[in-house]
């Protein structure tokens, strides 16, 4: 890889590049901006204990849209 680092660097700027060892992906190269975006998403999740009563009520009483009900066929 070290001889072709520039090539892989350029490729990683357009799409993630997985680096394998013993046939398994061990490291992924991606643009720093994408890493930062993904890092921010990691902090958006809350544990159930962190949810407000209002949020829990909204989840429990939510109804699926017609489109999502139609997509159930792809899950089974």
PyMOL Python script that loads the backbone (N, CA, C, O; Angstrom):
from pymol import cmd

cmd.read_pdbstr("""\
ATOM      1  N   UNK A   1       0.820  -1.185   0.000  1.00  0.00           N
ATOM      2  CA  UNK A   1       0.000   0.000   0.000  1.00  0.00           C
ATOM      3  C   UNK A   1       0.863   1.248   0.000  1.00  0.00           C
ATOM      4  O   UNK A   1       0.499   2.242  -0.628  1.00  0.00           O
ATOM      5  N   UNK A   2       1.999   1.224   0.688  1.00  0.00           N
ATOM      6  CA  UNK A   2       2.783   2.448   0.824  1.00  0.00           C
ATOM      7  C   UNK A   2       3.247   2.980  -0.528  1.00  0.00           C
ATOM      8  O   UNK A   2       3.380   4.192  -0.701  1.00  0.00           O
ATOM      9  N   UNK A   3       3.493   2.097  -1.479  1.00  0.00           N
ATOM     10  CA  UNK A   3       3.934   2.561  -2.797  1.00  0.00           C
ATOM     11  C   UNK A   3       2.798   3.221  -3.572  1.00  0.00           C
ATOM     12  O   UNK A   3       3.049   4.028  -4.467  1.00  0.00           O
ATOM     13  N   UNK A   4       1.572   2.894  -3.244  1.00  0.00           N
ATOM     14  CA  UNK A   4       0.415   3.443  -3.965  1.00  0.00           C
ATOM     15  C   UNK A   4      -0.467   4.296  -3.061  1.00  0.00           C
ATOM     16  O   UNK A   4      -1.659   4.453  -3.324  1.00  0.00           O
ATOM     17  N   UNK A   5       0.112   4.844  -2.002  1.00  0.00           N
ATOM     18  CA  UNK A   5      -0.680   5.614  -1.047  1.00  0.00           C
ATOM     19  C   UNK A   5      -1.422   6.755  -1.716  1.00  0.00           C
ATOM     20  O   UNK A   5      -2.592   6.989  -1.414  1.00  0.00           O
ATOM     21  N   UNK A   6      -0.765   7.468  -2.619  1.00  0.00           N
ATOM     22  CA  UNK A   6      -1.415   8.586  -3.307  1.00  0.00           C
ATOM     23  C   UNK A   6      -2.653   8.152  -4.063  1.00  0.00           C
ATOM     24  O   UNK A   6      -3.661   8.859  -4.074  1.00  0.00           O
ATOM     25  N   UNK A   7      -2.583   6.987  -4.699  1.00  0.00           N
ATOM     26  CA  UNK A   7      -3.737   6.456  -5.427  1.00  0.00           C
ATOM     27  C   UNK A   7      -4.883   6.171  -4.454  1.00  0.00           C
ATOM     28  O   UNK A   7      -6.019   6.583  -4.689  1.00  0.00           O
ATOM     29  N   UNK A   8      -4.581   5.464  -3.359  1.00  0.00           N
ATOM     30  CA  UNK A   8      -5.625   5.120  -2.397  1.00  0.00           C
ATOM     31  C   UNK A   8      -6.174   6.364  -1.694  1.00  0.00           C
ATOM     32  O   UNK A   8      -7.359   6.425  -1.367  1.00  0.00           O
ATOM     33  N   UNK A   9      -5.318   7.342  -1.468  1.00  0.00           N
ATOM     34  CA  UNK A   9      -5.764   8.610  -0.885  1.00  0.00           C
ATOM     35  C   UNK A   9      -6.809   9.255  -1.790  1.00  0.00           C
ATOM     36  O   UNK A   9      -7.873   9.662  -1.323  1.00  0.00           O
ATOM     37  N   UNK A  10      -6.508   9.346  -3.075  1.00  0.00           N
ATOM     38  CA  UNK A  10      -7.456   9.945  -4.021  1.00  0.00           C
ATOM     39  C   UNK A  10      -8.744   9.148  -4.099  1.00  0.00           C
ATOM     40  O   UNK A  10      -9.832   9.721  -4.154  1.00  0.00           O
ATOM     41  N   UNK A  11      -8.625   7.832  -4.104  1.00  0.00           N
ATOM     42  CA  UNK A  11      -9.821   6.982  -4.141  1.00  0.00           C
ATOM     43  C   UNK A  11     -10.670   7.179  -2.890  1.00  0.00           C
ATOM     44  O   UNK A  11     -11.896   7.248  -2.976  1.00  0.00           O
ATOM     45  N   UNK A  12     -10.033   7.268  -1.741  1.00  0.00           N
ATOM     46  CA  UNK A  12     -10.764   7.413  -0.476  1.00  0.00           C
ATOM     47  C   UNK A  12     -11.496   8.745  -0.392  1.00  0.00           C
ATOM     48  O   UNK A  12     -12.438   8.884   0.388  1.00  0.00           O
ATOM     49  N   UNK A  13     -11.080   9.714  -1.177  1.00  0.00           N
ATOM     50  CA  UNK A  13     -11.783  10.996  -1.186  1.00  0.00           C
ATOM     51  C   UNK A  13     -13.127  10.885  -1.906  1.00  0.00           C
ATOM     52  O   UNK A  13     -13.983  11.754  -1.744  1.00  0.00           O
ATOM     53  N   UNK A  14     -13.325   9.831  -2.697  1.00  0.00           N
ATOM     54  CA  UNK A  14     -14.589   9.662  -3.424  1.00  0.00           C
ATOM     55  C   UNK A  14     -15.460   8.555  -2.841  1.00  0.00           C
ATOM     56  O   UNK A  14     -16.684   8.597  -2.966  1.00  0.00           O
ATOM     57  N   UNK A  15     -14.840   7.570  -2.206  1.00  0.00           N
ATOM     58  CA  UNK A  15     -15.600   6.490  -1.571  1.00  0.00           C
ATOM     59  C   UNK A  15     -14.703   5.780  -0.561  1.00  0.00           C
ATOM     60  O   UNK A  15     -13.483   5.763  -0.725  1.00  0.00           O
ATOM     61  N   UNK A  16     -15.295   5.190   0.487  1.00  0.00           N
ATOM     62  CA  UNK A  16     -14.486   4.521   1.503  1.00  0.00           C
ATOM     63  C   UNK A  16     -13.670   3.373   0.905  1.00  0.00           C
ATOM     64  O   UNK A  16     -14.144   2.649   0.030  1.00  0.00           O
ATOM     65  N   UNK A  17     -12.454   3.221   1.384  1.00  0.00           N
ATOM     66  CA  UNK A  17     -11.564   2.157   0.951  1.00  0.00           C
ATOM     67  C   UNK A  17     -11.281   1.269   2.162  1.00  0.00           C
ATOM     68  O   UNK A  17     -10.759   1.741   3.172  1.00  0.00           O
ATOM     69  N   UNK A  18     -11.626  -0.014   2.059  1.00  0.00           N
ATOM     70  CA  UNK A  18     -11.354  -0.962   3.140  1.00  0.00           C
ATOM     71  C   UNK A  18      -9.981  -1.585   2.908  1.00  0.00           C
ATOM     72  O   UNK A  18      -9.642  -1.976   1.791  1.00  0.00           O
ATOM     73  N   UNK A  19      -9.212  -1.668   3.960  1.00  0.00           N
ATOM     74  CA  UNK A  19      -7.903  -2.306   3.910  1.00  0.00           C
ATOM     75  C   UNK A  19      -8.027  -3.622   4.671  1.00  0.00           C
ATOM     76  O   UNK A  19      -8.395  -3.654   5.845  1.00  0.00           O
ATOM     77  N   UNK A  20      -7.710  -4.695   3.970  1.00  0.00           N
ATOM     78  CA  UNK A  20      -7.905  -6.030   4.541  1.00  0.00           C
ATOM     79  C   UNK A  20      -6.603  -6.630   5.044  1.00  0.00           C
ATOM     80  O   UNK A  20      -5.512  -6.328   4.562  1.00  0.00           O
ATOM     81  N   UNK A  21      -6.769  -7.486   6.027  1.00  0.00           N
ATOM     82  CA  UNK A  21      -5.668  -8.305   6.521  1.00  0.00           C
ATOM     83  C   UNK A  21      -6.241  -9.679   6.776  1.00  0.00           C
ATOM     84  O   UNK A  21      -7.240  -9.824   7.480  1.00  0.00           O
ATOM     85  N   UNK A  22      -5.613 -10.684   6.207  1.00  0.00           N
ATOM     86  CA  UNK A  22      -6.095 -12.062   6.316  1.00  0.00           C
ATOM     87  C   UNK A  22      -7.540 -12.185   5.836  1.00  0.00           C
ATOM     88  O   UNK A  22      -8.327 -12.944   6.402  1.00  0.00           O
ATOM     89  N   UNK A  23      -7.880 -11.438   4.793  1.00  0.00           N
ATOM     90  CA  UNK A  23      -9.197 -11.546   4.174  1.00  0.00           C
ATOM     91  C   UNK A  23     -10.318 -10.798   4.868  1.00  0.00           C
ATOM     92  O   UNK A  23     -11.469 -10.893   4.441  1.00  0.00           O
ATOM     93  N   UNK A  24     -10.017 -10.053   5.930  1.00  0.00           N
ATOM     94  CA  UNK A  24     -11.062  -9.316   6.652  1.00  0.00           C
ATOM     95  C   UNK A  24     -10.712  -7.835   6.688  1.00  0.00           C
ATOM     96  O   UNK A  24      -9.558  -7.464   6.904  1.00  0.00           O
ATOM     97  N   UNK A  25     -11.710  -6.998   6.476  1.00  0.00           N
ATOM     98  CA  UNK A  25     -11.496  -5.552   6.534  1.00  0.00           C
ATOM     99  C   UNK A  25     -11.102  -5.164   7.949  1.00  0.00           C
ATOM    100  O   UNK A  25     -11.806  -5.485   8.907  1.00  0.00           O
ATOM    101  N   UNK A  26      -9.975  -4.472   8.081  1.00  0.00           N
ATOM    102  CA  UNK A  26      -9.472  -4.069   9.395  1.00  0.00           C
ATOM    103  C   UNK A  26      -9.463  -2.558   9.581  1.00  0.00           C
ATOM    104  O   UNK A  26      -9.613  -2.059  10.696  1.00  0.00           O
ATOM    105  N   UNK A  27      -9.286  -1.830   8.471  1.00  0.00           N
ATOM    106  CA  UNK A  27      -9.192  -0.373   8.516  1.00  0.00           C
ATOM    107  C   UNK A  27      -9.941   0.178   7.312  1.00  0.00           C
ATOM    108  O   UNK A  27      -9.952  -0.434   6.244  1.00  0.00           O
ATOM    109  N   UNK A  28     -10.566   1.334   7.490  1.00  0.00           N
ATOM    110  CA  UNK A  28     -11.262   1.985   6.384  1.00  0.00           C
ATOM    111  C   UNK A  28     -10.715   3.399   6.240  1.00  0.00           C
ATOM    112  O   UNK A  28     -10.619   4.149   7.212  1.00  0.00           O
ATOM    113  N   UNK A  29     -10.359   3.745   5.006  1.00  0.00           N
ATOM    114  CA  UNK A  29      -9.926   5.117   4.703  1.00  0.00           C
ATOM    115  C   UNK A  29     -11.124   5.865   4.143  1.00  0.00           C
ATOM    116  O   UNK A  29     -11.800   5.372   3.240  1.00  0.00           O
ATOM    117  N   UNK A  30     -11.391   7.052   4.675  1.00  0.00           N
ATOM    118  CA  UNK A  30     -12.463   7.893   4.178  1.00  0.00           C
ATOM    119  C   UNK A  30     -12.099   9.337   4.465  1.00  0.00           C
ATOM    120  O   UNK A  30     -11.248   9.609   5.312  1.00  0.00           O
ATOM    121  N   UNK A  31     -12.741  10.272   3.761  1.00  0.00           N
ATOM    122  CA  UNK A  31     -12.429  11.684   3.994  1.00  0.00           C
ATOM    123  C   UNK A  31     -12.688  12.077   5.451  1.00  0.00           C
ATOM    124  O   UNK A  31     -13.617  11.574   6.083  1.00  0.00           O
ATOM    125  N   UNK A  32     -11.859  12.976   5.970  1.00  0.00           N
ATOM    126  CA  UNK A  32     -12.019  13.438   7.348  1.00  0.00           C
ATOM    127  C   UNK A  32     -13.406  14.030   7.575  1.00  0.00           C
ATOM    128  O   UNK A  32     -13.979  13.869   8.652  1.00  0.00           O
ATOM    129  N   UNK A  33     -13.945  14.711   6.576  1.00  0.00           N
ATOM    130  CA  UNK A  33     -15.279  15.305   6.730  1.00  0.00           C
ATOM    131  C   UNK A  33     -16.346  14.223   6.944  1.00  0.00           C
ATOM    132  O   UNK A  33     -17.290  14.424   7.708  1.00  0.00           O
ATOM    133  N   UNK A  34     -16.195  13.096   6.279  1.00  0.00           N
ATOM    134  CA  UNK A  34     -17.152  11.991   6.463  1.00  0.00           C
ATOM    135  C   UNK A  34     -16.978  11.364   7.839  1.00  0.00           C
ATOM    136  O   UNK A  34     -17.962  11.017   8.492  1.00  0.00           O
ATOM    137  N   UNK A  35     -15.742  11.216   8.280  1.00  0.00           N
ATOM    138  CA  UNK A  35     -15.489  10.693   9.624  1.00  0.00           C
ATOM    139  C   UNK A  35     -16.122  11.597  10.675  1.00  0.00           C
ATOM    140  O   UNK A  35     -16.753  11.115  11.616  1.00  0.00           O
ATOM    141  N   UNK A  36     -15.953  12.901  10.515  1.00  0.00           N
ATOM    142  CA  UNK A  36     -16.533  13.851  11.466  1.00  0.00           C
ATOM    143  C   UNK A  36     -18.054  13.782  11.451  1.00  0.00           C
ATOM    144  O   UNK A  36     -18.691  13.843  12.502  1.00  0.00           O
ATOM    145  N   UNK A  37     -18.640  13.654  10.255  1.00  0.00           N
ATOM    146  CA  UNK A  37     -20.104  13.531  10.149  1.00  0.00           C
ATOM    147  C   UNK A  37     -20.581  12.281  10.876  1.00  0.00           C
ATOM    148  O   UNK A  37     -21.554  12.331  11.627  1.00  0.00           O
ATOM    149  N   UNK A  38     -19.904  11.167  10.656  1.00  0.00           N
ATOM    150  CA  UNK A  38     -20.287   9.918  11.309  1.00  0.00           C
ATOM    151  C   UNK A  38     -20.076   9.994  12.818  1.00  0.00           C
ATOM    152  O   UNK A  38     -20.864   9.437  13.583  1.00  0.00           O
ATOM    153  N   UNK A  39     -19.036  10.668  13.245  1.00  0.00           N
ATOM    154  CA  UNK A  39     -18.786  10.834  14.679  1.00  0.00           C
ATOM    155  C   UNK A  39     -19.905  11.617  15.344  1.00  0.00           C
ATOM    156  O   UNK A  39     -20.317  11.297  16.459  1.00  0.00           O
ATOM    157  N   UNK A  40     -20.395  12.642  14.661  1.00  0.00           N
ATOM    158  CA  UNK A  40     -21.506  13.425  15.221  1.00  0.00           C
ATOM    159  C   UNK A  40     -22.765  12.581  15.333  1.00  0.00           C
ATOM    160  O   UNK A  40     -23.523  12.727  16.292  1.00  0.00           O
ATOM    161  N   UNK A  41     -22.999  11.697  14.365  1.00  0.00           N
ATOM    162  CA  UNK A  41     -24.190  10.841  14.411  1.00  0.00           C
ATOM    163  C   UNK A  41     -24.150   9.902  15.606  1.00  0.00           C
ATOM    164  O   UNK A  41     -25.190   9.555  16.165  1.00  0.00           O
ATOM    165  N   UNK A  42     -22.961   9.495  15.992  1.00  0.00           N
ATOM    166  CA  UNK A  42     -22.806   8.590  17.126  1.00  0.00           C
ATOM    167  C   UNK A  42     -23.363   9.205  18.398  1.00  0.00           C
ATOM    168  O   UNK A  42     -23.803   8.484  19.294  1.00  0.00           O
ATOM    169  N   UNK A  43     -23.350  10.513  18.486  1.00  0.00           N
ATOM    170  CA  UNK A  43     -23.812  11.190  19.691  1.00  0.00           C
ATOM    171  C   UNK A  43     -25.294  11.555  19.640  1.00  0.00           C
ATOM    172  O   UNK A  43     -25.811  12.174  20.570  1.00  0.00           O
ATOM    173  N   UNK A  44     -25.972  11.182  18.573  1.00  0.00           N
ATOM    174  CA  UNK A  44     -27.390  11.497  18.464  1.00  0.00           C
ATOM    175  C   UNK A  44     -28.268  10.456  19.149  1.00  0.00           C
ATOM    176  O   UNK A  44     -29.428  10.728  19.457  1.00  0.00           O
ATOM    177  N   UNK A  45     -27.726   9.281  19.385  1.00  0.00           N
ATOM    178  CA  UNK A  45     -28.515   8.216  19.991  1.00  0.00           C
ATOM    179  C   UNK A  45     -28.609   8.419  21.500  1.00  0.00           C
ATOM    180  O   UNK A  45     -27.647   8.831  22.148  1.00  0.00           O
ATOM    181  N   UNK A  46     -29.762   8.126  22.032  1.00  0.00           N
ATOM    182  CA  UNK A  46     -29.984   8.223  23.468  1.00  0.00           C
ATOM    183  C   UNK A  46     -30.371   6.858  24.004  1.00  0.00           C
ATOM    184  O   UNK A  46     -30.975   6.053  23.295  1.00  0.00           O
ATOM    185  N   UNK A  47     -30.030   6.603  25.230  1.00  0.00           N
ATOM    186  CA  UNK A  47     -30.515   5.385  25.873  1.00  0.00           C
ATOM    187  C   UNK A  47     -31.965   5.639  26.284  1.00  0.00           C
ATOM    188  O   UNK A  47     -32.360   6.795  26.434  1.00  0.00           O
ATOM    189  N   UNK A  48     -32.757   4.600  26.467  1.00  0.00           N
ATOM    190  CA  UNK A  48     -34.156   4.799  26.871  1.00  0.00           C
ATOM    191  C   UNK A  48     -34.292   5.629  28.146  1.00  0.00           C
ATOM    192  O   UNK A  48     -35.263   6.369  28.303  1.00  0.00           O
ATOM    193  N   UNK A  49     -33.338   5.512  29.044  1.00  0.00           N
ATOM    194  CA  UNK A  49     -33.403   6.256  30.300  1.00  0.00           C
ATOM    195  C   UNK A  49     -33.235   7.758  30.074  1.00  0.00           C
ATOM    196  O   UNK A  49     -33.666   8.564  30.899  1.00  0.00           O
ATOM    197  N   UNK A  50     -32.611   8.131  28.959  1.00  0.00           N
ATOM    198  CA  UNK A  50     -32.376   9.554  28.676  1.00  0.00           C
ATOM    199  C   UNK A  50     -33.567  10.218  27.986  1.00  0.00           C
ATOM    200  O   UNK A  50     -33.612  11.444  27.882  1.00  0.00           O
ATOM    201  N   UNK A  51     -34.529   9.428  27.514  1.00  0.00           N
ATOM    202  CA  UNK A  51     -35.681   9.981  26.812  1.00  0.00           C
ATOM    203  C   UNK A  51     -36.656  10.615  27.796  1.00  0.00           C
ATOM    204  O   UNK A  51     -36.849  10.125  28.909  1.00  0.00           O
ATOM    205  N   UNK A  52     -37.260  11.701  27.367  1.00  0.00           N
ATOM    206  CA  UNK A  52     -38.274  12.346  28.202  1.00  0.00           C
ATOM    207  C   UNK A  52     -39.562  11.531  28.136  1.00  0.00           C
ATOM    208  O   UNK A  52     -39.750  10.724  27.226  1.00  0.00           O
ATOM    209  N   UNK A  53     -40.436  11.745  29.097  1.00  0.00           N
ATOM    210  CA  UNK A  53     -41.738  11.061  29.083  1.00  0.00           C
ATOM    211  C   UNK A  53     -42.509  11.401  27.811  1.00  0.00           C
ATOM    212  O   UNK A  53     -43.206  10.557  27.248  1.00  0.00           O
ATOM    213  N   UNK A  54     -42.374  12.638  27.372  1.00  0.00           N
ATOM    214  CA  UNK A  54     -43.050  13.071  26.147  1.00  0.00           C
ATOM    215  C   UNK A  54     -42.532  12.294  24.931  1.00  0.00           C
ATOM    216  O   UNK A  54     -43.317  11.891  24.074  1.00  0.00           O
ATOM    217  N   UNK A  55     -41.242  12.090  24.856  1.00  0.00           N
ATOM    218  CA  UNK A  55     -40.657  11.346  23.737  1.00  0.00           C
ATOM    219  C   UNK A  55     -41.096   9.883  23.764  1.00  0.00           C
ATOM    220  O   UNK A  55     -41.413   9.307  22.724  1.00  0.00           O
ATOM    221  N   UNK A  56     -41.112   9.290  24.946  1.00  0.00           N
ATOM    222  CA  UNK A  56     -41.554   7.895  25.072  1.00  0.00           C
ATOM    223  C   UNK A  56     -43.010   7.764  24.659  1.00  0.00           C
ATOM    224  O   UNK A  56     -43.377   6.811  23.971  1.00  0.00           O
ATOM    225  N   UNK A  57     -43.841   8.710  25.070  1.00  0.00           N
ATOM    226  CA  UNK A  57     -45.259   8.694  24.685  1.00  0.00           C
ATOM    227  C   UNK A  57     -45.397   8.827  23.164  1.00  0.00           C
ATOM    228  O   UNK A  57     -46.206   8.129  22.552  1.00  0.00           O
ATOM    229  N   UNK A  58     -44.614   9.718  22.556  1.00  0.00           N
ATOM    230  CA  UNK A  58     -44.673   9.902  21.103  1.00  0.00           C
ATOM    231  C   UNK A  58     -44.279   8.618  20.362  1.00  0.00           C
ATOM    232  O   UNK A  58     -44.876   8.284  19.339  1.00  0.00           O
ATOM    233  N   UNK A  59     -43.294   7.915  20.869  1.00  0.00           N
ATOM    234  CA  UNK A  59     -42.868   6.656  20.243  1.00  0.00           C
ATOM    235  C   UNK A  59     -43.951   5.598  20.381  1.00  0.00           C
ATOM    236  O   UNK A  59     -44.266   4.892  19.423  1.00  0.00           O
ATOM    237  N   UNK A  60     -44.516   5.493  21.567  1.00  0.00           N
ATOM    238  CA  UNK A  60     -45.532   4.460  21.817  1.00  0.00           C
ATOM    239  C   UNK A  60     -46.812   4.694  21.019  1.00  0.00           C
ATOM    240  O   UNK A  60     -47.493   3.736  20.653  1.00  0.00           O
ATOM    241  N   UNK A  61     -47.142   5.938  20.749  1.00  0.00           N
ATOM    242  CA  UNK A  61     -48.403   6.239  20.063  1.00  0.00           C
ATOM    243  C   UNK A  61     -48.216   6.538  18.580  1.00  0.00           C
ATOM    244  O   UNK A  61     -49.179   6.884  17.896  1.00  0.00           O
ATOM    245  N   UNK A  62     -47.006   6.412  18.081  1.00  0.00           N
ATOM    246  CA  UNK A  62     -46.739   6.701  16.669  1.00  0.00           C
ATOM    247  C   UNK A  62     -47.418   5.665  15.774  1.00  0.00           C
ATOM    248  O   UNK A  62     -47.514   4.489  16.124  1.00  0.00           O
ATOM    249  N   UNK A  63     -47.881   6.117  14.628  1.00  0.00           N
ATOM    250  CA  UNK A  63     -48.461   5.205  13.640  1.00  0.00           C
ATOM    251  C   UNK A  63     -47.614   5.275  12.365  1.00  0.00           C
ATOM    252  O   UNK A  63     -47.188   6.355  11.956  1.00  0.00           O
ATOM    253  N   UNK A  64     -47.376   4.124  11.746  1.00  0.00           N
ATOM    254  CA  UNK A  64     -46.542   4.114  10.536  1.00  0.00           C
ATOM    255  C   UNK A  64     -47.265   4.747   9.356  1.00  0.00           C
ATOM    256  O   UNK A  64     -48.492   4.706   9.262  1.00  0.00           O
ATOM    257  N   UNK A  65     -46.486   5.330   8.463  1.00  0.00           N
ATOM    258  CA  UNK A  65     -47.072   5.895   7.249  1.00  0.00           C
ATOM    259  C   UNK A  65     -47.464   4.764   6.302  1.00  0.00           C
ATOM    260  O   UNK A  65     -46.993   3.636   6.446  1.00  0.00           O
ATOM    261  N   UNK A  66     -48.317   5.067   5.345  1.00  0.00           N
ATOM    262  CA  UNK A  66     -48.761   4.060   4.382  1.00  0.00           C
ATOM    263  C   UNK A  66     -47.570   3.478   3.620  1.00  0.00           C
ATOM    264  O   UNK A  66     -47.529   2.278   3.347  1.00  0.00           O
ATOM    265  N   UNK A  67     -46.607   4.326   3.279  1.00  0.00           N
ATOM    266  CA  UNK A  67     -45.436   3.858   2.546  1.00  0.00           C
ATOM    267  C   UNK A  67     -44.609   2.869   3.331  1.00  0.00           C
ATOM    268  O   UNK A  67     -44.117   1.888   2.773  1.00  0.00           O
ATOM    269  N   UNK A  68     -44.446   3.114   4.634  1.00  0.00           N
ATOM    270  CA  UNK A  68     -43.644   2.189   5.433  1.00  0.00           C
ATOM    271  C   UNK A  68     -44.365   0.864   5.640  1.00  0.00           C
ATOM    272  O   UNK A  68     -43.718  -0.180   5.728  1.00  0.00           O
ATOM    273  N   UNK A  69     -45.700   0.885   5.719  1.00  0.00           N
ATOM    274  CA  UNK A  69     -46.466  -0.355   5.838  1.00  0.00           C
ATOM    275  C   UNK A  69     -46.286  -1.195   4.576  1.00  0.00           C
ATOM    276  O   UNK A  69     -46.165  -2.417   4.659  1.00  0.00           O
ATOM    277  N   UNK A  70     -46.269  -0.555   3.418  1.00  0.00           N
ATOM    278  CA  UNK A  70     -46.056  -1.272   2.165  1.00  0.00           C
ATOM    279  C   UNK A  70     -44.668  -1.897   2.107  1.00  0.00           C
ATOM    280  O   UNK A  70     -44.489  -2.943   1.483  1.00  0.00           O
ATOM    281  N   UNK A  71     -43.697  -1.279   2.741  1.00  0.00           N
ATOM    282  CA  UNK A  71     -42.333  -1.807   2.718  1.00  0.00           C
ATOM    283  C   UNK A  71     -42.140  -3.001   3.634  1.00  0.00           C
ATOM    284  O   UNK A  71     -41.086  -3.636   3.591  1.00  0.00           O
ATOM    285  N   UNK A  72     -43.129  -3.327   4.468  1.00  0.00           N
ATOM    286  CA  UNK A  72     -43.042  -4.490   5.335  1.00  0.00           C
ATOM    287  C   UNK A  72     -42.804  -5.774   4.530  1.00  0.00           C
ATOM    288  O   UNK A  72     -42.202  -6.722   5.035  1.00  0.00           O
ATOM    289  N   UNK A  73     -43.266  -5.802   3.312  1.00  0.00           N
ATOM    290  CA  UNK A  73     -43.102  -6.998   2.484  1.00  0.00           C
ATOM    291  C   UNK A  73     -41.622  -7.335   2.260  1.00  0.00           C
ATOM    292  O   UNK A  73     -41.287  -8.495   2.020  1.00  0.00           O
ATOM    293  N   UNK A  74     -40.750  -6.352   2.334  1.00  0.00           N
ATOM    294  CA  UNK A  74     -39.336  -6.579   2.087  1.00  0.00           C
ATOM    295  C   UNK A  74     -38.603  -7.067   3.323  1.00  0.00           C
ATOM    296  O   UNK A  74     -37.475  -7.549   3.221  1.00  0.00           O
ATOM    297  N   UNK A  75     -39.220  -6.952   4.481  1.00  0.00           N
ATOM    298  CA  UNK A  75     -38.575  -7.341   5.734  1.00  0.00           C
ATOM    299  C   UNK A  75     -38.725  -8.828   6.019  1.00  0.00           C
ATOM    300  O   UNK A  75     -37.805  -9.461   6.537  1.00  0.00           O
ATOM    301  N   UNK A  76     -39.855  -9.374   5.689  1.00  0.00           N
ATOM    302  CA  UNK A  76     -40.125 -10.780   6.042  1.00  0.00           C
ATOM    303  C   UNK A  76     -39.361 -11.745   5.222  1.00  0.00           C
ATOM    304  O   UNK A  76     -39.491 -12.955   5.412  1.00  0.00           O
TER     305      UNK A  76
END
""", "prot")
cmd.dss("prot")
cmd.show_as("cartoon", "prot")
cmd.util.cbc("prot")
cmd.orient("prot")
